[in-house]
Amino acid sequence: MQVINGDDEDKNIITSRYSLVIASAKRARQLIGGDMPLTEDADEQKPLSTAVEEIRSNKVKILQDGEDEE
């Protein structure tokens, strides 16, 4: 299993495991609902694996409560 919460220039990508689990589940539901995957090999993976890969590669931004989309 790959490390997801790696350091990116001395800044954590994800602040907690809970945030990762919730964000991955929400993104997987979006993919199941018909949203287009943002990774190239998404056809070969399950929606949850695709969601985790999108988060790991910074293709999906996780917003904290109260943050607005840019």
N, C-alpha and C positions, 0 to 999 in steps of 0.2 A: 504494500500500500504506500502511496506517495505522501510526502509531507505537504499539507495544504497551507498551513499557517506559517509559511516561511517569512524571513525578513526581506524586505524590499527597501534597500537604501536606509537601513536603521529604522524602518517604520513597519509595524505589523500590518499585514493586509487585512486580517480578520482579528478582532479583539477577543473573541471567545468562541469556544466550540459550539455553544448554544446558537450563536449568531450564524455560524456556518451551517448547522443542521437546519435551522429555520429557513435560511436563504436558499439552500439547496432544495429543500422540499417545495418551497414556493415556485422556484424556477422550473423544477421537474413538472409540477402541475401545469405551468404555462406551456411547456413543451408538449405534454400529453394533450392539452387543449387545442393545439394546432399552431403555436408560435414557431417561427423558424429558428432552428439551432444556429448558434454563432460559431460552431467548430466544424472543421472539415470532415471528421470521421464520425459524425453523429449518427449516421445510419447503422453503424456497426456496434453502437453502444445503447445501453438502456437509458431512459430519460434522466434518471438520477445521476448516472455516471457522466452524462453530457453536462448536466447542470453543475456538478462539482468541477469538471474540467473548465467550463466557462468562467466560473468564479476564480479558479486557480490562475487562469491566464488573463485575468483582469478584463474580460470581455463583458462582464456584468458587474455593475456597481451596486454595492450594498449600502442602502441609505439607513441611517439611524432614525429613530422616531423624531419627527419634527423637521427633518431635512427635506428640502424641496429638490425635485429633479432639475437638472440644468438643461 
